[in-house]
Amino acid sequence: MQPDSSAAPSGRHLQRTLSNRHIQLIALGGAIGTGLFMGSGKVIALSGTSILLVYMIIGFFLFFVMRAMGELLLSDLNFKSFADFAGAYIGPRAAFFLGWSYWLSWSVAVVGDAVVVGGFFQYWFPGAPAWAPALAMLVTLFTLNVLTVKAFGEVEFWFAIIKIIAVLALIAVSLVLIATAFVSPTGVTASLSHLVQPEAAFPHGLSGFFAGFQIAIFSFAGTELIGTTAAETRDPRRSLPKAINAIPLRIILFYVVALACIIAVTSWAKVAPNRSPFVELFLLAGFPAAAGIVNFVVLTSAASSANSGVFSTSRMLFGLAERSQAPGVFRRLSGNSVPLASLGFSCLLMLLGVLLLFIFPEVMTVFTLVSSLSAVLVIYTWSTILVAYLGYRRRHPERHARASFRLPGGVPMAWLSLAFLLFVLVLLALQPDTRMALYAMPLWFAGLAIAYRRLAGRGQGLPAAQSTP
């Protein structure tokens, strides 16, 4: 779809100012999220060492989802995000549902990140109200995102660098502790043998193994973020394939190896489900000062994830407004080509979400609730990407034939990946704390259906972007 002439009264449009290093680190930062630092403790407690298999399985299928997204985006550079190609290959209703659902998924995820920031802040100040640092973080990120798009890229670049250093430092320290057979204050000897203990693989049977998927899927939310940067990427044909192809290595290093090190040092049974295992590892090893540093790094990671969410919600809302599927005020750009109205509205709702801290003072309770809701919406987003890919293959086999960046396995792999996502969605119904999110989803989609019908009735349910021939 060509942008509406009214999208920017001054003739301004989104600018392609994100460089290759920005895209690579944004992709990497999206792959290392709050779910890894905060939620992995609960997943290890549920699944034991089989959690390593869980992350590898999810990562395997996610790679193919991202390859499908990459092929679609590069098949037509007029596509600014995955909502655009969903509209082109499925229909305007799909673009409407996907755009608003992805907007909500990140809005909810940012609330979860803010909750985590409040919880980590209490590590140093136990008596401090959790909502105060959460509120301060959101105001800071809003201010940063009001600046240029390049400013967002720079902030996310350095946030990602900090996360990478943290994970690599944990791996290095863990290897030293394992090599020296370090004995923690709890009496656990660091050893790789903890990874192969028979009772550690499925400590709670298959139900525990399946429960691991429910929380682990949230850890990967944000990997698709590079799809929302397509309109502001300087050289997408070079940057996007490079970022997507690196996903398997990143998952192995930052998820599988990092969690294997944690289990080897502390054993799965000693991992606290309601605290960050990254911080707890250093506490168990008798390094409280280092634990404080890691706590700061993990807090920074949550802020990084929230920064990505603030960016993506504003861009998705801007795209909806360009298709006349959101109020026209959201298509306005500032002098720095930032969708200021979309940014402000999204951040306002995120601030209201932080008020959940007043209702549920237990950080992990709120985090589980919002992460489950976000996980359902992310599964919906990934599924829609795959359905759009199937439509693209039916309508434009010639484009696939000449594409230099393709989905390996093609249509059969797309169907297999869809089946896996459906399987994970069914698993979310097994636990009471994740089942609540599934109960809320029919209400959300019913509301979207009513809103779309009203738009169509007023002649505003415009056809979604058609790709160029």
C-alpha positions as CSV (number, residue, x, y, z in Angstrom):
1,M,0.0,0.0,0.0
2,Q,1.3,3.4,-0.8
3,P,1.2,5.8,2.1
4,D,-1.8,8.0,2.4
5,S,-0.9,11.6,1.4
6,S,-2.2,12.7,4.7
7,A,0.0,10.4,6.7
8,A,2.4,13.3,7.2
9,P,1.1,16.7,6.4
10,S,4.6,18.0,5.9
11,G,5.5,15.3,3.5
12,R,7.5,13.4,6.0
13,H,7.7,9.6,6.1
14,L,9.4,6.9,8.2
15,Q,13.1,7.2,7.5
16,R,15.6,4.4,6.6
17,T,18.2,5.4,9.2
18,L,18.8,2.0,11.0
19,S,22.2,0.6,9.9
20,N,23.3,-3.0,9.7
21,R,24.8,-2.9,13.2
22,H,21.5,-1.6,14.6
23,I,19.5,-4.3,13.0
24,Q,21.9,-7.1,14.1
25,L,21.9,-5.9,17.7
26,I,18.1,-5.3,17.7
27,A,17.6,-8.9,16.5
28,L,20.1,-10.1,19.1
29,G,18.5,-8.1,21.8
30,G,15.1,-9.4,20.8
31,A,16.4,-13.0,21.1
32,I,17.7,-12.3,24.7
33,G,14.6,-11.2,26.5
34,T,13.2,-10.8,30.0
35,G,11.8,-14.4,29.7
36,L,15.4,-15.7,29.7
37,F,16.6,-13.7,32.7
38,M,13.4,-13.8,34.8
39,G,11.2,-16.6,33.6
40,S,13.9,-19.3,33.1
41,G,14.0,-20.1,36.9
42,K,10.3,-21.2,36.9
43,V,10.8,-23.2,33.6
44,I,13.8,-25.1,35.1
45,A,11.8,-25.8,38.2
46,L,9.0,-27.3,36.1
47,S,11.0,-29.1,33.4
48,G,14.4,-29.8,34.9
49,T,17.2,-30.4,32.4
50,S,14.6,-31.2,29.7
51,I,14.2,-27.4,29.4
52,L,17.2,-27.4,27.2
53,L,15.3,-29.6,24.7
54,V,12.3,-27.3,25.1
55,Y,14.3,-24.2,24.0
56,M,15.9,-26.1,21.1
57,I,12.5,-27.3,19.8
58,I,11.0,-23.8,20.0
59,G,14.1,-22.2,18.5
60,F,14.0,-24.8,15.6
61,F,10.5,-23.8,14.6
62,L,10.9,-20.1,15.3
63,F,13.8,-20.0,12.8
64,F,11.5,-21.2,10.0
65,V,8.9,-18.7,11.0
66,M,11.5,-15.9,10.7
67,R,12.7,-17.3,7.4
68,A,9.2,-17.1,6.1
69,M,8.9,-13.5,7.3
70,G,12.2,-12.6,5.7
71,E,11.2,-14.0,2.4
72,L,7.9,-12.1,2.4
73,L,9.4,-8.8,3.4
74,L,12.2,-9.0,0.8
75,S,9.8,-10.1,-1.9
76,D,8.4,-6.6,-1.9
77,L,10.2,-3.7,-0.2
78,N,6.8,-1.8,-0.1
79,F,5.9,-4.0,2.8
80,K,6.8,-2.1,6.0
81,S,5.9,-4.8,8.4
82,F,4.3,-8.2,8.6
83,A,0.8,-6.6,8.9
84,D,1.3,-5.3,5.4
85,F,1.9,-8.7,3.8
86,A,-0.8,-10.2,5.9
87,G,-3.2,-7.8,4.3
88,A,-1.9,-8.5,0.8
89,Y,-2.0,-12.3,1.0
90,I,-4.8,-13.0,3.5
91,G,-7.0,-9.8,3.4
92,P,-7.6,-6.5,5.1
93,R,-9.3,-8.1,8.0
94,A,-6.2,-10.1,8.7
95,A,-4.0,-7.0,8.6
96,F,-6.4,-5.3,11.0
97,F,-6.5,-8.3,13.5
98,L,-2.7,-8.8,13.3
99,G,-1.8,-5.2,13.6
100,W,-3.9,-4.6,16.7
101,S,-3.0,-7.9,18.2
102,Y,0.7,-7.3,17.8
103,W,0.3,-3.9,19.2
104,L,-1.5,-5.4,22.3
105,S,1.1,-8.2,22.7
106,W,4.0,-5.7,23.0
107,S,1.9,-3.3,25.1
108,V,1.3,-6.2,27.5
109,A,4.9,-7.4,27.3
110,V,6.2,-3.9,28.2
111,V,4.0,-3.9,31.3
112,G,5.6,-7.3,32.2
113,D,9.1,-5.8,31.6
114,A,8.2,-2.8,33.8
115,V,7.0,-5.2,36.5
116,V,10.3,-7.0,36.3
117,V,12.2,-3.7,36.6
118,G,10.3,-3.0,39.8
119,G,11.1,-6.4,41.2
120,F,14.8,-6.2,40.4
121,F,15.0,-2.7,41.9
122,Q,13.7,-4.2,45.2
123,Y,16.9,-6.3,45.3
124,W,18.7,-3.2,46.5
125,F,15.8,-1.4,48.2
126,P,13.4,-4.1,49.5
127,G,11.0,-1.6,51.0
128,A,10.6,0.5,47.8
129,P,7.3,0.3,46.0
130,A,7.7,-1.7,42.8
131,W,5.6,0.7,40.8
132,A,8.0,3.7,41.2
133,P,11.0,2.4,39.2
134,A,8.6,0.8,36.7
135,L,7.0,4.2,36.2
136,A,10.3,5.9,35.9
137,M,11.5,3.4,33.3
138,L,8.5,4.0,31.1
139,V,8.8,7.8,31.2
140,T,12.5,7.5,30.3
141,L,11.9,5.2,27.4
142,F,9.1,7.5,26.1
143,T,11.5,10.4,26.2
144,L,14.2,8.4,24.3
145,N,11.8,7.3,21.6
146,V,10.6,10.8,21.0
147,L,14.0,11.5,19.6
148,T,15.1,10.2,16.2
149,V,14.8,6.6,15.1
150,K,18.5,6.4,15.1
151,A,18.5,7.3,18.8
152,F,16.3,4.2,19.4
153,G,18.8,2.1,17.4
154,E,21.7,3.4,19.5
155,V,20.0,2.8,22.8
156,E,19.0,-0.7,21.8
157,F,22.5,-1.4,20.4
158,W,24.1,-0.7,23.8
159,F,21.3,-2.4,25.8
160,A,22.0,-5.5,23.7
161,I,25.8,-5.2,24.2
162,I,25.2,-5.3,28.0
163,K,23.0,-8.3,27.7
164,I,25.5,-10.2,25.6
165,I,28.3,-9.4,28.1
166,A,26.2,-10.6,31.0
167,V,25.4,-13.9,29.4
168,L,29.0,-14.5,28.3
169,A,30.2,-13.6,31.8
170,L,27.8,-16.1,33.4
171,I,29.0,-18.8,31.0
172,A,32.7,-18.0,31.7
173,V,32.2,-17.9,35.5
174,S,30.2,-21.1,35.4
175,L,32.9,-22.9,33.4
176,V,35.5,-21.9,36.0
177,L,33.3,-23.1,38.9
178,I,32.7,-26.4,37.1
179,A,36.4,-26.9,36.3
180,T,37.3,-26.3,40.0
181,A,34.4,-28.4,41.3
182,F,33.2,-25.5,43.3
183,V,31.0,-26.3,46.3
184,S,28.3,-23.7,46.9
185,P,27.0,-22.8,50.4
186,T,24.1,-25.1,49.8
187,G,26.4,-28.1,49.5
188,V,26.0,-28.5,45.7
189,T,29.2,-29.3,43.8
190,A,29.4,-27.7,40.4
191,S,29.5,-30.5,37.9
192,L,28.3,-31.4,34.4
193,S,26.9,-34.5,35.9
194,H,23.9,-32.5,37.0
195,L,22.9,-32.3,33.4
196,V,22.7,-36.1,32.9
197,Q,21.1,-37.2,36.2
198,P,18.1,-39.4,35.3
199,E,15.8,-37.8,37.8
200,A,16.7,-34.3,36.6
201,A,15.4,-34.8,33.0
202,F,11.7,-35.1,33.7
203,P,11.3,-34.3,37.4
204,H,7.6,-33.8,37.1
205,G,7.0,-36.2,34.2
206,L,5.7,-35.2,30.8
207,S,3.3,-32.6,32.3
208,G,6.3,-30.7,33.6
209,F,8.0,-31.0,30.2
210,F,5.0,-29.7,28.4
211,A,4.5,-26.9,31.0
212,G,8.0,-25.7,30.1
213,F,6.7,-24.7,26.6
214,Q,4.1,-22.4,28.1
215,I,6.7,-20.0,29.7
216,A,9.6,-20.6,27.3
217,I,7.6,-19.4,24.3
218,F,7.5,-16.0,25.9
219,S,11.3,-15.9,26.1
220,F,11.4,-15.8,22.3
221,A,8.8,-13.0,21.9
222,G,10.6,-10.1,20.2
223,T,12.6,-12.2,17.8
224,E,10.1,-11.0,15.1
225,L,10.9,-7.4,16.0
226,I,13.2,-7.0,13.0
227,G,10.0,-7.4,10.9
228,T,8.7,-4.0,12.3
229,T,12.0,-2.3,11.4
230,A,11.8,-3.1,7.7
231,A,10.6,0.4,6.7
232,E,13.4,2.1,8.7
233,T,16.3,-0.2,7.7
234,R,18.9,1.3,5.4
235,D,19.8,-1.9,3.5
236,P,17.1,-4.6,4.3
237,R,18.3,-7.0,1.6
238,R,21.6,-7.3,3.4
239,S,20.6,-6.8,7.0
240,L,17.5,-8.9,7.4
241,P,18.9,-12.2,6.0
242,K,22.0,-11.8,8.2
243,A,20.0,-11.2,11.3
244,I,17.6,-14.1,10.7
245,N,20.3,-16.6,9.7
246,A,22.1,-16.0,13.0
247,I,19.0,-17.0,15.1
248,P,20.0,-20.7,15.6
249,L,23.5,-19.8,16.9
250,R,22.1,-17.2,19.2
251,I,19.5,-19.6,20.7
252,I,22.2,-22.3,21.3
253,L,24.6,-19.9,22.9
254,F,22.3,-17.6,24.9
255,Y,19.6,-20.1,25.9
256,V,20.9,-23.7,25.8
257,V,24.5,-23.1,26.9
258,A,23.6,-20.4,29.5
259,L,20.9,-22.5,31.1
260,A,23.1,-25.6,31.0
261,C,25.7,-23.7,32.9
262,I,23.2,-22.6,35.5
263,I,22.0,-26.2,36.0
264,A,25.5,-27.6,36.1
265,V,26.5,-25.1,38.9
266,T,23.4,-25.1,41.0
267,S,21.5,-28.3,40.0
268,W,18.0,-27.9,38.8
269,A,16.5,-28.6,42.2
270,K,18.2,-25.6,43.8
271,V,16.9,-23.1,41.1
272,A,14.4,-20.7,42.7
273,P,11.3,-20.5,40.5
274,N,10.4,-17.0,41.6
275,R,13.8,-15.3,41.2
276,S,16.3,-14.8,38.4
277,P,18.6,-17.8,38.2
278,F,21.3,-15.5,36.8
279,V,21.4,-13.5,40.0
280,E,21.0,-16.6,42.2
281,L,23.9,-18.3,40.6
282,F,26.3,-15.7,41.9
283,L,24.7,-15.6,45.3
284,L,25.0,-19.4,45.7
285,A,28.6,-19.2,44.5
286,G,29.3,-16.7,47.4
287,F,29.7,-13.6,45.2
288,P,27.1,-11.1,46.5
289,A,28.8,-8.2,44.9
290,A,28.8,-9.9,41.5
291,A,25.2,-10.8,42.0
292,G,24.4,-7.1,42.5
293,I,26.1,-6.3,39.2
294,V,24.2,-9.1,37.4
295,N,21.0,-7.8,39.0
296,F,21.7,-4.4,37.4
297,V,22.4,-6.1,34.0
298,V,19.2,-8.1,34.2
299,L,17.3,-4.9,35.1
300,T,18.9,-3.3,32.0
301,S,17.8,-6.3,29.9
302,A,14.2,-5.8,31.0
303,A,14.5,-2.1,30.1
304,S,15.9,-3.1,26.7
305,S,13.0,-5.4,26.0
306,A,10.6,-2.6,27.0
307,N,12.4,-0.2,24.7
308,S,11.8,-2.6,21.8
309,G,8.1,-2.8,22.8
310,V,7.7,1.0,23.0
311,F,9.2,1.2,19.5
312,S,7.2,-1.6,17.9
313,T,3.8,-0.6,19.3
314,S,4.2,3.0,17.9
315,R,5.2,1.7,14.5
316,M,2.4,-0.9,14.3
317,L,-0.2,1.7,15.4
318,F,1.2,4.1,12.8
319,G,0.8,1.4,10.1
320,L,-2.8,0.7,11.2
321,A,-3.5,4.4,10.8
322,E,-2.0,4.5,7.4
323,R,-4.4,1.8,6.3
324,S,-7.3,3.8,7.9
325,Q,-7.7,1.0,10.5
326,A,-6.9,3.3,13.4
327,P,-7.7,7.0,14.1
328,G,-6.0,9.3,11.7
329,V,-4.2,11.2,14.4
330,F,-1.9,8.2,14.8
331,R,-0.4,8.7,11.3
332,R,1.1,12.0,12.2
333,L,4.9,12.2,12.4
334,S,7.0,14.6,14.4
335,G,9.8,16.7,12.8
336,N,12.2,13.8,13.5
337,S,9.9,11.4,11.6
338,V,8.7,9.7,14.8
339,P,5.0,8.7,15.1
340,L,4.5,10.8,18.2
341,A,0.8,10.4,18.7
342,S,1.1,6.6,18.3
343,L,4.0,6.6,20.7
344,G,2.2,8.7,23.3
345,F,-1.0,6.7,23.2
346,S,0.8,3.3,23.6
347,C,2.9,4.6,26.5
348,L,-0.2,5.9,28.2
349,L,-1.8,2.5,28.2
350,M,1.4,0.9,29.4
351,L,1.5,3.3,32.3
352,L,-2.1,2.2,33.2
353,G,-0.9,-1.4,33.0
354,V,1.7,-0.7,35.6
355,L,-1.2,0.0,38.0
356,L,-1.5,-3.8,38.2
357,L,1.3,-3.6,40.7
358,F,-1.1,-2.0,43.2
359,I,-3.5,-5.0,42.8
360,F,-0.9,-7.8,42.6
361,P,2.1,-6.8,44.8
362,E,3.9,-10.2,44.0
363,V,6.0,-9.5,41.0
364,M,6.1,-13.1,39.7
365,T,2.3,-13.3,39.8
366,V,2.0,-10.3,37.5
367,F,4.8,-11.4,35.3
368,T,3.2,-14.8,34.7
369,L,-0.1,-13.3,33.9
370,V,1.1,-10.7,31.4
371,S,3.7,-13.1,29.9
372,S,1.0,-15.7,29.2
373,L,-1.2,-13.1,27.5
374,S,1.7,-11.9,25.4
375,A,2.7,-15.5,24.5
376,V,-0.8,-16.2,23.1
377,L,-0.7,-13.0,21.0
378,V,2.8,-13.8,19.8
379,I,1.7,-17.3,18.7
380,Y,-1.1,-15.7,16.8
381,T,1.4,-13.3,15.1
382,W,3.7,-16.1,14.1
383,S,0.8,-18.2,12.8
384,T,-0.5,-15.3,10.7
385,I,3.0,-14.9,9.2
386,L,3.0,-18.5,8.1
387,V,-0.5,-18.3,6.7
388,A,0.5,-15.2,4.7
389,Y,3.5,-17.2,3.4
390,L,1.2,-19.9,2.2
391,G,-0.9,-17.3,0.4
392,Y,2.2,-15.8,-1.1
393,R,3.3,-19.2,-2.5
394,R,-0.1,-19.7,-4.1
395,R,-0.3,-16.3,-5.7
396,H,3.3,-15.6,-6.6
397,P,5.3,-18.8,-7.3
398,E,7.4,-16.8,-9.7
399,R,8.6,-14.5,-6.9
400,H,9.6,-17.5,-4.8
401,A,11.4,-19.0,-7.7
402,R,13.6,-15.9,-8.1
403,A,14.0,-15.2,-4.4
404,S,17.5,-15.3,-3.0
405,F,16.3,-15.6,0.6
406,R,13.8,-18.5,1.0
407,L,12.0,-20.5,3.7
408,P,13.9,-23.9,3.8
409,G,11.4,-26.7,3.3
410,G,8.9,-24.3,1.7
411,V,5.2,-25.0,2.0
412,P,5.5,-28.4,4.0
413,M,7.7,-26.7,6.6
414,A,5.2,-23.8,6.9
415,W,2.4,-26.3,7.6
416,L,4.6,-28.2,10.1
417,S,5.5,-25.0,11.9
418,L,1.8,-24.1,12.1
419,A,1.0,-27.4,13.6
420,F,3.7,-26.9,16.3
421,L,2.3,-23.4,17.2
422,L,-1.2,-25.0,17.6
423,F,0.3,-27.6,19.8
424,V,1.9,-25.0,22.1
425,L,-1.4,-23.1,22.2
426,V,-3.2,-26.3,23.4
427,L,-0.5,-26.6,26.1
428,L,-1.3,-23.2,27.4
429,A,-4.6,-24.6,28.6
430,L,-3.0,-27.1,30.9
431,Q,-1.9,-24.8,33.7
432,P,-4.3,-22.5,35.6
433,D,-1.9,-19.5,35.6
434,T,-1.6,-19.6,31.8
435,R,-5.1,-20.7,31.1
436,M,-6.4,-17.2,32.1
437,A,-4.8,-15.7,29.0
438,L,-6.8,-18.1,26.7
439,Y,-10.0,-17.1,28.4
440,A,-9.3,-13.5,27.6
441,M,-8.5,-14.0,23.9
442,P,-12.0,-14.7,22.6
443,L,-13.2,-11.4,24.1
444,W,-10.3,-9.6,22.4
445,F,-11.0,-11.0,19.0
446,A,-14.7,-10.5,19.4
447,G,-14.0,-6.8,20.1
448,L,-11.7,-6.6,17.0
449,A,-14.4,-8.2,14.9
450,I,-17.0,-5.6,16.0
451,A,-14.5,-2.8,15.4
452,Y,-13.6,-4.0,12.0
453,R,-17.3,-4.4,11.0
454,R,-18.0,-0.8,12.1
455,L,-15.0,0.4,10.0
456,A,-16.1,-1.5,7.0
457,G,-19.7,-0.1,7.5
458,R,-18.3,3.4,7.3
459,G,-16.2,2.5,4.3
460,Q,-12.9,2.6,6.3
461,G,-12.1,-1.1,6.1
462,L,-9.9,-0.3,3.1
463,P,-8.2,-2.9,1.1
464,A,-4.8,-3.7,2.6
465,A,-1.6,-3.1,0.8
466,Q,-1.3,-4.8,-2.5
467,S,2.2,-5.9,-3.4
468,T,3.7,-4.5,-6.6
469,P,3.8,-6.8,-9.6
